[in-house]
Amino acid sequence: MSQTRVKRTSWIGWILSAVLIIGSVWLWTQRQYVVDAIQYHQYTPTQSVRDVATRAGMTDDAIFTFYATRPAVEESEAFNQHCQRQEADSPILGCYSQNRIYIFNVTDERLTGIKAVTAAHELLHAEYERMPDAEKKKVQKLLENVYKSGTDSKLEARMKYYEKTEPGQSFNELHSIIGTEFADIGPELETHYAKYFKNRADLVALHTQVESQFESLSKEADQLVSEIEQLARTINSDTSEYNRRIAELNEEVRVFNQQASRNGGFTTQSEFQSARQRLVAESNQLSTFRQQIQDSISQYKALLAKLDGINAESASLNQSLDSALSDAPSI
């Protein structure tokens, strides 16, 4: 009896040991999921966080990861403590730091949707970090193909910036940028991003809507600058021509008066009247020409005022994105 018990106890002990080993291996390989599950269940999202997740069209799996990062939509003071910009003139709208997502609370109604795009961008950083190496390599190749197939100078500039500020993170950044900003990415990448977004096209449309605010102002400003520069050249040229003709007319009037004051200066009254009418006609033409220049100057000033308004609107938009510019205190 005792021997049977010993054998049975050893058998049970072996099973328990095996279970413990298997459990330990599973916990090690799934440690990120275990941490995410704990943090997901301990986290209570605010309404702002729920709103950006809904607006971004996150899938249930994506929301699990998103909430596991304990995301926060923050005002400038708190946001700046959590998200440090790399360069003073390069404001940031969100960051993924130490398994936390932080989003700057942009309140400008002209930029509605930008928080959702920012949340989606940062979520993709978290998802990329959790991606198995084999899947990463596959996705990296697809991202590289999209990047090399385009001629987006702005994207090239952004990637150079990231290479300088976040060396070694190019694919991580491309994964977030292409996923939230590019429409045509091919079926394989679409399938990949479908794990995170119910309708990625809607998300890209939100990004395009925000970008169009800045692009339309930029194009309008460029057009105005071109018109202003052309008008300035015309005003300067016309003014020089006007001054030259005025000088010539003044000399002709001086000669006419001198001739008219001398006896016999004009042989006939008809000759006198003809010379006088020619000078009057030239004077009238110059008066009309002078008014045209004045009208051009008035138009020039109006265009400058319009450009100032566009620059002010653009500055206002940029200010609403800059967390370093704190709100003025209430009085």
C-alpha positions in Angstrom: 0.0 0.0 0.0 2.7 2.4 0.9 4.6 1.7 -2.3 1.5 2.4 -4.3 1.0 5.7 -2.6 4.6 6.7 -3.3 4.2 5.9 -7.0 0.9 7.7 -7.2 2.4 10.8 -5.4 5.4 10.9 -7.7 3.1 10.7 -10.7 0.9 13.5 -9.4 4.0 15.5 -8.6 5.4 15.0 -12.1 2.1 16.3 -13.6 2.1 19.3 -11.3 5.7 20.1 -12.2 4.9 19.8 -15.9 1.8 22.1 -15.5 3.9 24.6 -13.6 6.6 24.6 -16.3 4.1 24.9 -19.1 2.3 27.6 -17.2 5.6 29.5 -16.6 6.5 29.2 -20.3 3.0 30.4 -21.3 3.2 33.3 -18.9 6.6 34.3 -20.2 5.6 34.1 -23.9 2.3 35.9 -23.2 3.6 38.3 -20.6 2.6 41.4 -22.6 -1.0 40.0 -23.0 -1.2 39.3 -19.3 0.0 42.8 -18.5 -2.4 44.3 -21.0 -5.3 42.2 -19.6 -4.6 43.4 -16.1 -4.3 47.0 -17.1 -7.4 46.8 -19.4 -9.6 45.6 -16.5 -8.2 48.1 -14.1 -8.7 51.0 -16.4 -11.8 53.2 -16.6 -11.8 55.3 -19.8 -13.0 58.9 -19.6 -15.7 60.1 -22.0 -13.0 61.9 -24.1 -11.1 58.7 -24.5 -14.2 56.7 -25.5 -15.0 59.4 -28.0 -11.7 59.3 -29.8 -11.7 55.5 -29.9 -15.2 55.6 -31.4 -14.3 58.4 -33.8 -11.2 56.5 -34.9 -13.3 53.4 -35.6 -11.2 51.1 -33.5 -12.0 47.4 -33.5 -12.6 45.5 -30.3 -9.1 44.1 -30.4 -7.7 47.6 -30.9 -9.8 49.0 -28.1 -8.4 46.3 -25.8 -4.8 47.4 -26.6 -5.8 51.1 -26.5 -7.3 50.9 -23.1 -4.5 48.7 -21.9 -2.2 51.6 -22.5 -4.4 53.7 -20.1 -4.8 56.5 -22.6 -5.4 60.1 -21.5 -6.6 63.2 -23.3 -4.8 66.0 -21.5 -4.5 69.8 -21.4 -1.2 71.4 -22.2 0.4 71.4 -18.7 -0.1 67.7 -18.0 0.5 66.7 -21.7 3.9 68.6 -21.8 5.0 66.7 -18.7 4.3 63.3 -20.3 5.3 64.1 -24.0 8.5 65.9 -24.5 9.0 67.5 -28.0 12.3 66.8 -29.6 12.7 70.3 -31.2 11.2 73.6 -30.0 9.6 74.4 -33.3 8.0 71.0 -33.8 4.8 70.6 -31.8 3.5 67.2 -31.1 -0.1 66.1 -30.6 0.4 62.7 -28.9 3.0 60.2 -27.7 3.3 56.6 -26.7 5.7 56.4 -23.8 6.3 53.6 -21.3 3.2 51.8 -22.4 1.0 54.8 -22.0 -0.7 56.9 -24.7 -1.2 60.6 -24.2 -3.2 62.9 -26.5 -3.2 66.7 -26.5 -6.7 68.1 -26.1 -7.1 70.1 -29.3 -10.3 72.0 -28.9 -10.3 74.1 -32.1 -13.6 73.2 -34.0 -11.8 73.7 -37.3 -9.6 70.7 -36.5 -12.3 68.3 -35.4 -11.2 64.7 -35.7 -7.5 65.4 -35.1 -7.6 63.8 -31.7 -9.0 60.6 -33.2 -6.3 60.5 -35.8 -3.7 61.1 -33.2 -5.1 58.3 -31.0 -5.1 55.9 -34.0 -1.5 56.9 -34.7 -0.3 56.2 -31.2 -2.4 53.0 -31.0 -0.5 51.7 -34.0 2.8 52.3 -32.2 1.5 50.1 -29.4 0.4 47.5 -31.8 3.7 47.5 -33.6 5.5 47.0 -30.4 3.4 44.0 -29.6 3.7 42.5 -33.1 5.6 39.1 -33.4 9.0 39.4 -35.2 7.9 37.3 -38.1 4.9 39.5 -38.7 7.0 42.7 -38.3 9.3 41.6 -41.0 6.4 41.0 -43.4 4.8 44.3 -42.5 8.1 46.2 -42.8 8.5 45.0 -46.4 5.0 46.1 -47.3 5.6 49.5 -45.7 8.8 49.9 -47.5 7.1 49.2 -50.8 4.5 51.9 -50.2 7.1 54.4 -49.1 9.4 53.8 -52.1 6.5 53.8 -54.6 5.5 57.4 -53.6 7.0 60.8 -54.2 5.8 62.5 -51.1 8.3 65.1 -50.2 6.6 65.9 -46.9 6.8 62.3 -45.9 10.5 62.2 -46.8 11.1 65.3 -44.6 9.2 63.7 -41.7 11.2 60.5 -42.0 14.4 62.4 -41.9 13.2 64.2 -38.8 12.4 60.8 -37.2 15.7 59.4 -38.2 17.3 62.3 -36.3 15.1 62.3 -33.3 14.1 58.6 -33.0 16.9 56.6 -34.7 16.0 53.0 -35.4 12.2 53.7 -35.3 11.6 54.4 -39.0 9.3 51.4 -39.6 7.5 52.0 -36.4 6.7 55.5 -37.5 5.8 54.4 -41.1 3.4 51.9 -39.6 1.5 54.7 -37.9 1.8 57.3 -40.6 0.8 55.0 -43.5 -2.0 53.4 -41.5 -3.7 56.7 -40.7 -2.8 59.0 -43.6 -2.4 57.0 -46.8 -5.4 55.9 -48.9 -3.8 53.6 -51.5 -1.7 51.0 -49.7 -2.5 47.7 -51.3 -4.7 44.8 -50.2 -2.2 43.1 -47.9 -1.6 46.2 -45.8 -5.4 46.9 -45.8 -5.9 43.4 -44.4 -3.3 44.1 -41.8 -4.8 47.4 -40.6 -8.3 45.9 -40.7 -7.4 44.2 -37.4 -7.3 47.7 -35.8 -9.9 49.8 -37.7 -13.4 49.1 -38.8 -13.2 51.5 -41.7 -9.7 52.8 -42.3 -10.9 55.0 -45.2 -12.9 57.1 -42.7 -9.9 57.6 -40.6 -7.8 58.7 -43.6 -10.6 61.1 -44.6 -10.5 62.7 -41.1 -6.7 63.2 -41.5 -7.3 64.7 -45.0 -10.0 67.0 -43.6 -7.6 68.4 -41.0 -4.7 68.7 -43.5 -6.9 70.5 -46.0 -7.4 73.3 -43.5 -3.7 74.1 -43.6 -3.2 73.3 -47.3 -6.0 75.6 -48.4 -4.7 78.5 -46.4 -1.2 77.8 -47.6 -2.3 77.8 -51.3 -4.4 80.9 -50.8 -1.4 82.7 -49.2 0.9 81.6 -51.9 -1.5 82.9 -54.6 -1.9 86.2 -52.8 1.9 86.6 -52.4 2.3 86.0 -56.2 -0.4 88.6 -56.9 1.1 91.1 -54.5 4.6 90.7 -55.9 3.3 91.1 -59.5 1.2 94.2 -58.5 4.2 95.7 -56.7 6.3 95.3 -59.9 3.5 97.0 -61.9 3.1 99.8 -59.4 6.9 100.5 -59.4 7.1 100.3 -63.2 4.0 102.6 -63.7 5.3 105.0 -61.1 8.7 105.3 -62.8 6.9 105.9 -66.1 4.5 108.4 -64.6 7.4 110.4 -63.0 9.3 110.4 -66.3 6.3 111.7 -68.3 5.6 114.3 -65.6 9.1 115.6 -65.9 8.8 115.8 -69.6 5.4 117.6 -69.4 6.8 120.1 -66.9 9.6 120.9 -69.3 7.2 121.2 -72.2 4.9 123.5 -70.1 8.0 125.7 -69.2 9.0 126.0 -72.8 5.4 126.8 -73.8 5.0 129.5 -71.2 8.3 131.0 -72.1 7.4 131.0 -75.8 3.9 132.4 -75.1 5.4 135.3 -73.0 7.6 136.5 -75.9 6.3 138.7 -78.7 6.1 136.6 -81.8 6.5 133.4 -79.8 3.6 131.9 -81.7 3.0 133.2 -85.2 -0.8 132.6 -85.0 -3.5 132.1 -82.5 -4.3 128.7 -84.0 -0.7 127.6 -83.4 -0.9 128.8 -79.8 -4.2 126.9 -79.2 -2.9 123.7 -80.8 0.2 123.7 -78.6 -1.9 124.4 -75.5 -4.5 121.7 -76.3 -1.7 119.1 -76.8 -0.3 119.9 -73.3 -3.8 119.8 -71.7 -4.4 116.4 -73.3 -1.1 115.1 -72.0 -1.9 116.4 -68.6 -5.3 114.7 -68.6 -3.8 111.5 -69.7 -1.3 111.6 -66.8 -4.1 112.4 -64.4 -5.9 109.3 -65.5 -2.6 107.3 -65.3 -2.0 108.6 -61.8 -5.5 107.5 -60.7 -4.7 104.0 -62.2 -1.6 103.9 -60.0 -3.6 105.0 -57.0 -6.2 102.3 -57.7 -3.3 99.7 -57.9 -1.9 100.9 -54.6 -5.4 100.5 -53.0 -5.7 97.0 -54.4 -2.2 96.3 -53.1 -3.1 97.4 -49.6 -6.3 95.3 -49.8 -4.4 92.2 -50.8 -1.9 92.8 -48.0 -4.7 93.0 -45.5 -6.2 89.8 -46.9 -2.8 88.1 -46.6 -2.5 89.3 -43.0 -5.9 87.8 -42.3 -4.9 84.4 -43.8 -1.6 84.5 -41.9 -3.5 85.2 -38.7 -5.9 82.3 -39.3 -3.0 80.0 -40.1 -1.2 81.2 -36.9 -4.3 80.6 -34.9 -4.6 77.0 -36.3 -1.0 76.3 -35.5 -1.3 77.8 -32.0 -4.3 75.5 -31.3 -1.9 72.6 -32.0 1.0 73.9 -29.8 0.8 72.5 -26.3 3.6 74.8 -25.3 1.3 77.8 -25.6 -0.6 77.6 -22.4 -4.1 79.1 -22.1 -4.2 82.6 -20.6 -5.4 82.6 -16.9 -9.0 83.6 -16.2 -9.4 87.0 -14.6 
